[in-house]
Amino acid sequence: MANSLTNEGSSGKLNPVPGAGSGVGLASKRNLSAKLAKWRTAALKAKELPDPWEGYHFDDIPEERVTRYMYNPRSGKWKTDEIVVKMQSQSFAHGAMRECYRMKKLSKFSTHPDWRNASNYVAKRYMKEAGRQVYFQDVKLQMDAKLWGEEYNQHRPPKKVDFFQTYIIELKGAKGCPLYCVEHLIEGDYIKYNSNSGFVSDVNRLTPHAFSHFTFERSQHQLIIVDIQGVGDLYTDPQMHTVDQRDYGEANLGTKGMALFFSSHICNPICLAMGLTQFDLSSEELDRLQDRKWKLASSAATKIHPSQSEPVLASMRGKREDGGRGIEAGSETTVRDAFKQIGLAFVRNPPLRTGSGSLGYLPPGSPLESPGITMTHQHFMSVSEDGAGEDGEDGEMGEDDAIEETSSLGPESSERYMGPPHAAVCYSSSVQTEFTRERGEEKGEGASEKDSLKILGLIHWELAVYHELGRFSQDQVPDLASVRFHLETAAACTLPSALYTLARIYLQLPHDSFKDISVTESAESEKRGMEYLQQAAEAGHRAAMIELAKHLDTGSSAVREQNWENAAKWYSRALETPSGASDATDTSCQATESANPDYIITARLAEMFRSGGHRLEKDPNKAGELYTQSAEVAMEMMKGKLANKYYMLAEEAWSEVGDGGET
């Protein structure tokens, strides 16, 4: 039997028989031949299709040799070459900002000008004067989004997505050397699925919204791609919101834009199949989104294959709290079925509590209820170093093209990489899940490079602001229950401004933010207010440090006992913290800091050390040094008389050292 498969040499080793396994190789060749035959058939059919622009007299339009700029999102560099085009002088369509021109491009592989078979393109130009860098930013944004589309496809979604390949052409022979953004003409129904301001189309599609959600979690909360529009799942003209709001133009709204997306997004089965988590929304918000959710459920036709729905199955198998059963393993689940089964899972049990009458209290620093599921994706994208999605057949740049590569053409001399991170960990949209993940990292499982909870806190803060303004109400009536929910959620993420605002609410102090939110005065409320104030101080909020120190200094009713040792610690930390570290837009913060300039705080510290007591050890020498520092700062602030007073007090404190006053 062995000799039928191998030859045995003189050394006694078994050597493969030549040709063994050739049956498998033959089958592979047959499969490849069949695929190539299908492609040839498709190419021939495409070539036989009539040219939609045949009647626009391109034969009468002169050829132009233009400079083309293409961006490589992986390397962050721009490449240039020259191509031959024909473009109409009159626009055929326009939007709010740009107008479109019909254009044909001659293939670089053509041996003679064959304009009948030249590809159709759309060249876009701003109607109002726009800087050169705006065009480069637009192309950079779309090519970065294309990279994210490829990353999304690596995770085997039910339907794959892509973005138009786009580049810039410069007409150097025309007056002013105008620039145009160019992309293929794609025939079909052009639909805008969502916008950069929270708009969601009535067209019942799940993939565009799942893709936006995916980019948020896969980027570890650093960005989200919205304004998804195009033909089918071939998209164009997206917008990217980034946490730092660098790049991508004025429409990059940062965490405000992220908040607007999540205000209208409720996870669909594709989100769950991709391992994404529902963003925390209040019961009132979920009720508002129910009509749209069930409309989608009743009409969407996308099916999730069992292999794609494993993340859903893992979280839904077995009995639920409402007594129903989860999806059976191995079953083919339609969107309609999945919606029915997940509907109550997050509507009846919202991640954080909220109350309609008073603030649903979540103790500061306490663990949140019901830990979520941490999903990690092990897929990595692969993009050639020459750029994403080159179309060699249509003349896009390839290895053999004589091109110039430079990074000086774009908005910056060195573009930063904004594609998918190399790490495989996705950060959850759920605060609970992020608490679980960050606790694991604190225990030594790996340190987080980005503070994802703070970013979630900023998004919840922006949602609270929007709800206070009535942004999501037809008659602009504030949704105070949702304001409370997102404010407390932001505080649970240790966002300093949220912690400080809640502290002032519970302590019955004036608060510039969320003026309509209040709680009943009580000893319990006062206690919670002090807990929030201390958390805000520990999170680096300078105004909170000053107020906490004053409570401990005076022994207010909130602390019931003077503690100069802790008061001195917080006064000192406030002096070490740069002015303006509090919320610059909150007048209560500004009032606290302006009423307590550095020379006043330092002088109070000196006074405390000079007399000692209330757990603080007396130290006249340190008091003298602090009075001197107060005098110097007062002089800088043009407070000459006060500075002289502090110099005198410093001398008096030092004289006590000589008299044995130091203990």
C-alpha positions in Angstrom: 0.0 0.0 0.0 2.8 2.4 0.9 4.6 1.7 -2.4 1.6 2.8 -4.3 2.0 6.3 -2.8 5.7 6.6 -2.4 9.1 5.4 -3.6 11.5 4.1 -1.0 15.1 5.2 -1.7 18.3 3.5 -0.6 18.4 5.6 2.5 15.1 4.1 3.6 13.3 7.4 3.5 9.9 7.7 1.9 9.9 10.1 -1.0 6.7 11.4 -2.7 5.8 9.8 -6.0 6.0 12.4 -8.8 2.5 13.5 -9.7 0.9 12.4 -6.4 -2.0 14.7 -5.6 -2.3 15.9 -9.2 -6.0 15.2 -9.0 -6.4 18.0 -6.5 -4.3 20.3 -8.6 -6.3 19.5 -11.7 -9.5 20.3 -9.9 -8.1 23.7 -8.8 -7.1 24.5 -12.4 -10.6 23.6 -13.6 -12.1 25.9 -11.0 -9.8 28.7 -12.0 -10.6 28.2 -15.7 -14.3 28.3 -14.9 -14.0 31.6 -13.0 -11.9 33.1 -15.7 -14.6 32.1 -18.3 -17.2 33.8 -16.2 -15.2 37.0 -16.0 -14.6 37.0 -19.8 -18.4 36.6 -20.3 -19.1 39.4 -17.9 -16.5 41.6 -19.6 -18.0 41.0 -23.0 -21.5 41.7 -21.8 -20.3 45.0 -20.2 -18.6 46.0 -23.5 -21.8 45.4 -25.4 -23.8 47.8 -23.1 -24.5 51.1 -24.7 -22.5 54.1 -23.6 -24.9 56.3 -21.5 -22.9 59.4 -22.6 -22.9 58.5 -26.3 -25.1 61.4 -27.2 -23.0 64.1 -25.5 -20.7 64.7 -28.5 -17.4 63.9 -26.8 -15.8 63.6 -30.3 -16.1 67.4 -30.5 -14.3 68.0 -27.2 -10.6 68.5 -27.4 -8.2 66.2 -25.5 -6.4 67.6 -22.4 -3.3 66.2 -20.8 -3.8 66.8 -17.0 -1.8 66.1 -13.9 -3.3 63.4 -11.6 -2.8 63.2 -7.9 -3.6 59.9 -6.1 -3.4 59.3 -2.4 -2.2 56.1 -0.7 -4.0 55.9 2.7 -1.6 53.3 4.0 1.7 55.2 3.4 0.1 58.6 3.7 1.8 59.7 0.5 0.6 61.3 -2.8 1.6 60.0 -6.3 1.5 62.0 -9.5 1.3 61.1 -13.2 -0.2 62.5 -16.3 -3.4 61.2 -18.1 -5.4 62.3 -21.1 -9.1 63.3 -20.6 -12.0 65.0 -22.3 -14.3 67.0 -20.1 -17.4 69.1 -20.8 -17.2 72.8 -20.1 -20.8 72.9 -18.6 -21.8 71.1 -15.4 -24.7 68.6 -15.6 -25.6 68.5 -11.9 -24.8 70.2 -8.7 -25.3 69.8 -5.0 -25.2 72.2 -2.1 -21.5 72.9 -2.5 -20.1 71.2 -5.7 -21.0 70.9 -9.3 -20.4 67.9 -11.5 -19.0 67.6 -15.0 -19.0 64.7 -17.4 -15.5 63.4 -18.2 -13.9 60.6 -20.2 -10.4 59.2 -19.5 -8.3 57.5 -22.0 -6.8 54.2 -20.8 -3.0 54.3 -20.3 -2.8 50.9 -22.0 -4.5 52.1 -25.2 -2.2 52.0 -28.2 -4.3 54.6 -30.0 -7.0 57.1 -28.9 -10.1 54.9 -28.4 -12.6 57.4 -27.0 -15.6 55.2 -27.8 -14.4 52.7 -25.2 -13.0 55.2 -22.8 -14.4 55.0 -19.2 -16.9 57.5 -18.0 -16.1 59.7 -15.0 -17.6 62.5 -12.9 -15.4 65.5 -12.1 -16.5 67.6 -9.1 -15.6 71.1 -8.4 -16.6 73.5 -5.6 -19.0 76.2 -6.8 -17.5 78.8 -4.4 -13.8 79.5 -4.1 -12.2 76.7 -2.1 -8.5 76.4 -1.1 -6.3 73.9 -2.8 -6.0 71.9 0.4 -9.8 71.3 0.5 -9.6 69.1 -2.6 -6.7 67.1 -1.1 -8.6 66.7 2.2 -11.6 65.4 0.3 -9.6 62.7 -1.5 -7.7 61.8 1.6 -11.0 61.3 3.5 -12.6 59.1 0.9 -9.5 57.0 0.4 -9.2 56.6 4.2 -12.8 55.5 4.2 -12.1 53.0 1.4 -9.4 51.5 3.7 -12.1 51.1 6.4 -14.4 49.5 3.9 -11.8 46.8 3.2 -11.4 46.3 6.9 -15.1 45.9 7.4 -15.2 43.3 4.6 -12.6 41.3 6.3 -15.1 40.5 9.0 -17.4 38.7 6.7 -20.6 40.9 6.8 -23.7 39.7 4.9 -23.0 42.4 2.3 -19.6 43.9 1.5 -19.1 47.7 1.0 -16.7 49.8 -1.0 -16.0 53.4 -1.7 -15.3 54.9 -5.1 -11.7 55.2 -6.1 -11.1 58.9 -6.3 -8.3 61.3 -7.2 -7.5 64.9 -8.1 -6.8 66.2 -11.6 -5.2 69.6 -12.2 -5.8 71.4 -15.5 -2.5 73.2 -15.8 -3.4 74.5 -19.3 -6.5 76.3 -18.0 -6.7 79.7 -16.4 -5.9 79.4 -12.7 -5.0 75.7 -13.0 -8.3 74.5 -11.5 -8.6 71.3 -9.5 -11.3 68.6 -9.7 -12.1 65.5 -7.7 -12.7 62.6 -10.0 -14.4 59.3 -9.6 -16.1 56.7 -11.8 -19.6 57.2 -13.1 -21.8 54.4 -11.6 -25.3 54.1 -12.9 -28.1 53.3 -10.5 -30.3 54.9 -7.8 -28.2 57.3 -5.7 -29.3 57.2 -2.1 -28.2 59.0 1.0 -28.5 56.5 3.9 -27.3 58.7 6.8 -25.7 62.1 7.3 -23.1 63.8 9.4 -25.8 65.3 11.6 -27.9 62.3 12.6 -30.2 62.0 9.6 -31.3 58.5 8.7 -33.0 57.7 5.4 -36.4 56.0 5.2 -34.8 53.5 2.8 -34.7 50.3 4.7 -31.0 49.4 4.7 -29.0 47.9 7.6 -25.5 47.6 6.1 -24.7 51.4 5.9 -25.5 52.0 9.5 -23.7 48.9 10.7 -20.6 50.0 8.8 -20.7 53.4 10.5 -21.0 51.7 13.9 -18.2 49.3 13.0 -15.7 52.1 12.3 -16.4 53.6 15.7 -15.6 50.4 17.6 -12.8 49.2 15.4 -11.0 52.6 15.6 -11.2 52.3 19.4 -13.5 55.3 19.5 -11.1 57.6 17.7 -13.4 58.2 14.7 -16.6 57.3 13.0 -17.5 57.4 9.2 -20.9 58.8 8.4 -22.7 60.6 5.6 -23.0 57.2 3.9 -24.4 57.6 0.4 -24.0 56.1 -3.1 -25.4 53.4 -5.3 -26.1 50.2 -3.4 -23.2 49.5 -1.2 -20.7 51.5 -3.4 -20.4 54.7 -1.5 -19.0 58.2 -2.1 -18.6 61.5 -0.4 -18.5 60.3 3.2 -17.6 62.4 6.3 -15.4 61.4 9.1 -15.7 62.6 12.7 -12.6 62.3 14.8 -12.1 62.9 18.5 -9.3 65.5 18.0 -11.2 67.1 15.0 -8.0 67.3 13.0 -8.3 67.0 9.2 -11.4 66.2 7.1 -12.7 69.7 6.9 -15.2 71.8 8.8 -17.8 69.1 8.7 -15.7 67.0 11.1 -17.8 67.6 14.2 -15.8 65.5 16.6 -17.7 64.0 19.5 -20.7 66.1 18.7 -21.0 64.3 15.3 -20.6 61.0 17.0 -23.4 61.9 19.5 -25.7 62.8 16.6 -25.1 59.4 14.9 -25.8 57.4 18.1 -28.9 59.5 18.8 -30.6 57.9 15.8 -28.8 54.5 15.8 -30.3 51.4 17.2 -28.3 48.2 16.7 -29.6 45.9 14.0 -28.8 42.2 13.6 -25.8 43.0 11.3 -24.3 45.1 14.1 -24.7 42.2 16.5 -23.4 39.7 14.0 -20.3 41.9 13.6 -19.8 41.8 17.4 -20.8 45.4 17.9 -22.6 46.6 21.1 -25.6 48.8 21.6 -24.7 52.4 22.6 -26.3 53.3 25.9 -29.6 55.1 25.3 -32.4 56.2 27.7 -35.7 54.4 27.8 -37.3 57.6 26.3 -34.8 57.5 23.4 -35.4 53.8 22.8 -39.1 54.4 22.7 -38.6 57.1 20.1 -36.6 54.8 17.9 -39.0 51.8 18.2 -41.2 52.8 15.2 -38.3 52.9 12.9 -36.8 49.7 14.3 -40.0 47.7 13.6 -40.4 49.3 10.2 -36.9 48.0 9.3 -37.7 44.6 10.8 -40.8 44.2 8.7 -39.2 45.0 5.4 -35.5 44.2 5.5 -34.5 41.2 3.4 -30.9 40.7 4.5 -30.2 37.3 5.9 -27.5 36.4 8.3 -25.7 33.1 7.6 -25.2 30.9 10.6 -21.4 31.4 10.3 -21.9 35.2 10.4 -24.2 35.2 13.3 -22.0 33.5 15.9 -21.6 36.7 18.0 -25.3 37.0 18.0 -25.8 33.4 18.9 -23.2 33.5 21.6 -25.1 36.3 23.4 -28.6 35.1 22.7 -28.6 31.3 23.2 -30.6 30.0 26.1 -33.4 31.6 28.1 -33.8 35.3 28.5 -35.3 37.2 31.4 -38.6 37.5 29.7 -38.8 33.7 29.4 -38.3 33.5 25.6 -35.6 31.4 24.0 -32.6 32.7 22.0 -31.8 31.9 18.4 -31.1 28.2 17.9 -27.6 27.3 16.9 -27.2 26.6 13.2 -30.5 28.2 12.1 -30.6 30.7 9.3 -31.9 33.9 10.9 -33.7 36.7 9.0 -33.4 40.3 10.0 -37.1 40.1 10.9 -36.6 37.2 13.2 -33.5 38.6 14.9 -35.3 41.9 15.6 -38.1 40.1 17.3 -35.7 38.2 19.5 -33.4 41.1 20.4 -36.0 43.8 20.8 -36.7 43.2 24.5 -33.1 42.4 25.3 -32.0 46.0 25.4 -35.3 47.9 25.6 -36.5 46.3 28.8 -33.1 46.3 30.4 -31.3 49.5 29.5 -27.6 49.5 30.6 -27.9 52.4 33.0 -30.9 53.3 35.1 -32.8 56.5 34.5 -35.8 58.1 36.3 -38.3 60.5 35.0 -38.8 62.3 38.3 -35.4 62.6 39.8 -31.9 61.7 38.9 -31.5 57.9 38.9 -28.5 57.7 41.1 -25.5 55.7 40.2 -23.0 55.9 43.0 -19.7 57.5 41.9 -17.0 54.9 41.3 -19.3 51.9 41.8 -19.3 49.0 39.3 -22.1 49.2 36.8 -24.6 46.4 36.6 -24.7 43.5 34.1 -21.2 43.4 32.6 -21.3 43.1 28.8 -19.4 40.9 26.4 -16.0 41.9 25.2 -15.5 41.2 21.5 -12.1 41.0 19.8 -11.6 40.7 16.1 -8.6 38.8 14.8 -8.9 39.8 11.2 -6.3 42.2 9.6 -6.6 44.0 6.3 -4.0 43.8 3.6 -3.5 46.6 1.2 -0.8 46.9 -1.4 1.8 49.6 -0.8 0.8 51.2 -4.1 -2.6 52.2 -2.8 -6.1 50.7 -2.4 -8.2 49.5 -5.3 -6.1 50.5 -8.4 -7.8 49.7 -11.6 -5.0 48.6 -13.9 -7.3 47.9 -16.8 -8.6 51.4 -16.8 -5.2 53.0 -16.5 -4.8 53.6 -12.8 -1.3 53.6 -11.5 0.5 50.3 -11.1 4.0 49.1 -10.4 5.4 49.8 -13.9 4.2 53.4 -14.2 6.7 56.2 -14.1 5.4 58.3 -11.3 6.6 60.7 -8.7 5.8 59.8 -5.1 5.8 62.7 -2.6 4.1 63.6 0.7 4.3 67.4 0.1 1.2 67.7 -2.1 -1.4 67.2 0.6 -2.4 69.4 3.5 0.5 68.3 5.6 4.1 67.4 4.8 3.5 64.0 6.3 -0.1 62.7 6.4 -1.0 60.8 9.5 -2.4 57.3 9.1 -6.1 57.1 9.9 -6.8 53.6 8.8 -7.7 50.6 11.0 -5.4 50.1 14.0 -3.0 47.2 13.9 -4.3 46.0 17.3 -7.2 43.5 17.1 -9.1 44.8 20.1 -12.4 46.6 19.4 -13.6 49.1 22.1 -17.3 48.7 22.9 -19.9 51.3 22.5 -21.4 50.2 25.9 -20.1 51.8 29.0 -20.5 48.6 31.0 -18.4 46.6 28.6 -15.7 49.2 28.6 -15.6 49.1 32.4 -15.1 45.4 32.2 -12.3 45.7 29.6 -10.5 48.5 31.4 -10.6 46.7 34.7 -8.9 43.8 33.0 -6.2 46.0 31.7 -5.6 47.5 35.1 -5.0 44.0 36.4 -2.1 43.6 33.9 -3.7 42.3 30.8 -2.4 45.2 28.8 -2.5 49.0 29.1 -4.9 51.0 27.0 -3.3 53.7 24.9 -6.5 55.7 24.6 -8.9 56.5 27.3 -12.0 55.1 25.7 -14.3 55.7 28.6 -13.5 59.4 28.5 -14.4 59.5 24.9 -17.7 57.7 25.6 -18.2 60.3 28.4 -17.8 63.2 26.0 -20.3 61.7 23.6 -22.9 61.2 26.4 -22.2 64.8 27.5 -22.9 66.1 24.0 -26.1 64.0 23.9 -27.2 65.6 27.2 -26.6 69.0 25.8 -28.6 68.2 22.6 -31.5 66.9 24.7 -31.5 70.0 26.8 -31.9 72.1 23.6 -34.7 69.9 22.4 -32.6 68.9 19.4 -34.5 65.6 18.8 -38.0 66.9 19.5 -40.2 68.3 16.7 -41.3 71.2 18.9 -37.8 71.6 20.5 -39.1 70.6 24.0 -36.2 69.4 26.2 -36.1 65.7 27.1 -35.1 66.0 30.7 -35.2 62.3 31.4 -32.6 61.7 28.7 -30.6 64.7 29.9 -30.3 63.0 33.3 -29.5 59.7 31.8 -26.6 60.9 29.6 -25.3 63.3 32.3 -25.1 60.4 34.8 -23.6 58.1 32.2 -20.9 60.7 31.4 -20.2 61.0 35.1 -19.9 57.2 35.3 -17.2 57.5 32.6 -15.4 59.9 35.0 -15.8 62.9 32.7 -14.7 65.8 34.9 -17.3 68.3 33.6 -20.2 65.9 34.2 -18.9 65.0 37.7 -18.6 68.7 38.6 -22.0 69.5 37.2 -23.7 66.7 39.2 -21.8 67.8 42.3 -23.3 71.3 42.1 -26.7 69.9 41.4 -26.7 67.7 44.4 -25.1 70.4 46.6 -27.9 72.8 45.6 -25.3 75.2 44.0 -25.9 77.3 40.9 -24.9 75.5 37.7 -24.6 77.0 34.3 -25.0 73.6 32.5 -28.4 71.9 32.6 -30.2 74.5 34.7 -33.5 72.7 34.5 -32.1 69.6 36.3 -32.5 69.6 40.1 -32.9 67.2 43.0 -34.6 67.5 46.4 -32.4 68.9 49.1 -31.5 66.2 51.7 -28.6 64.8 53.7 -28.3 62.0 51.2 -28.2 64.4 48.3 -25.5 66.4 50.0 -23.4 63.3 50.6 -23.7 62.3 47.0 -22.8 65.8 45.9 -19.5 65.6 47.9 -18.8 62.2 46.4 -19.2 63.7 42.9 -17.1 66.7 43.9 -14.2 64.6 45.1 -14.4 62.4 41.9 -14.3 65.6 39.8 -11.2 66.8 41.7 -9.5 63.5 41.3 -10.3 63.6 37.6 -8.3 66.9 37.3 -11.1 69.5 37.4 -9.4 72.5 38.9 -12.6 74.3 40.1 -13.7 71.1 41.9 -10.3 71.0 43.6 -10.7 74.5 44.9 -14.3 73.9 46.1 -13.4 70.6 47.8 -10.5 72.3 49.6 -12.8 75.1 50.8 -15.3 72.6 52.2 -12.6 70.7 54.1 -11.0 74.0 55.1 -14.2 75.5 56.7 -15.8 72.2 57.8 -19.0 72.9 55.9 -22.2 70.9 56.7 -21.3 68.7 53.7 -18.2 67.4 55.4 -19.1 68.2 59.0 -15.5 68.4 60.2 -12.5 70.6 59.3 -9.6 68.7 57.9 -6.8 71.0 57.0 -4.4 68.2 56.1 -6.7 67.2 53.1 -7.6 70.8 52.4 -3.9 71.7 52.1 -3.5 68.7 49.7 -6.3 69.9 47.4 -5.2 73.6 47.5 -1.7 72.5 46.5 -3.0 70.3 43.7 -5.1 73.2 42.4 -2.0 75.4 42.3 -0.2 72.7 40.4 -3.0 72.4 37.9 -3.0 74.9 35.0 -5.6 77.6 35.1 -8.4 76.7 32.6 -8.2 73.0 33.3 -11.9 73.2 34.2 -14.7 73.7 31.6 -14.0 77.1 30.1 -17.6 77.4 28.9 -19.1 76.9 32.4 -19.6 80.2 34.1 -19.7 78.5 37.6 -16.2 77.1 36.9 -15.0 80.5 35.8 -16.6 82.2 38.9 -14.8 79.7 41.2 -11.4 80.2 39.6 -11.7 84.0 39.3 -12.8 84.3 42.9 -9.8 82.3 44.1 -6.7 83.5 42.2 -3.4 81.7 42.9 -2.1 84.4 45.3 -5.2 84.0 47.5 -5.0 80.2 47.6 -1.3 80.3 48.4 -1.8 82.9 51.2 -4.5 80.7 52.7 -2.2 77.8 52.6 0.5 79.9 54.4 -2.0 80.9 57.1 -3.0 77.3 57.7 0.6 76.2 58.1 1.4 79.1 60.3 -1.3 78.3 62.9 -1.5 74.5 62.4 -4.4 72.4 63.7 -7.2 70.3 62.4 -4.8 67.4 61.6 -2.3 69.8 59.9 1.2 70.1 61.5 2.3 73.7 62.3 5.2 74.8 60.1 6.1 78.6 60.3 9.0 78.1 58.0 6.9 76.7 55.2 4.3 79.4 55.9 7.0 82.1 55.3 7.9 80.5 52.0 4.2 80.4 50.9 3.6 84.0 51.9 6.7 85.0 49.8 5.3 83.1 46.8 1.9 84.8 47.3 3.6 88.2 47.3 5.5 87.4 44.1 2.3 86.3 42.3 0.4 89.3 43.6 3.2 91.6 42.2 2.8 90.0 38.8 -0.9 90.7 39.0 -0.3 94.4 39.8 -1.5 94.0 43.4 1.3 96.0 45.0 -0.3 96.7 48.4 -1.4 93.1 48.8 2.2 92.0 47.9 3.7 94.2 50.6 1.2 92.7 53.2 2.3 89.2 52.2 6.0 90.1 52.5 5.4 91.4 56.0 3.5 88.2 57.0 6.4 86.1 55.7 8.8 88.0 57.9 6.5 87.4 60.9 6.2 83.7 60.2 10.0 83.3 59.9 10.4 85.2 63.2 8.3 82.5 64.9 10.8 79.9 63.7 13.6 81.7 65.6 11.4 82.0 68.7 10.9 78.2 68.7 7.5 78.5 67.1 8.2 75.6 64.8 7.0 72.3 66.2 
